[in-house]
């Protein structure tokens, strides 16, 4: 099916599950929140929905324990504030 749609499958090694855990988690969220929600008429429609979901939901609403319960956008803003304060 991948070949039929002009896609390339995973190139990961067998037994390297730890290396793929973050991406597997991301793709699971993407599958549940975008891909399985409707049938897409064109690849462009799907692409736009994925980009919108990543920018509006994944980066701006999803808080992460590793980032001190901040979203990635909040964490980046916090780092920028710290850098500006240290440069002053």
Secondary structure, 3 states (H helix, E strand, C coil): CCHHHCCCCCCCCCCCHHHHHHHHHHHHHHHHHHHCCCCCCCHHHHHHHHHHHHHHHHCCCCCEHHHCCECHHHHHHHHHHHHHHHHC
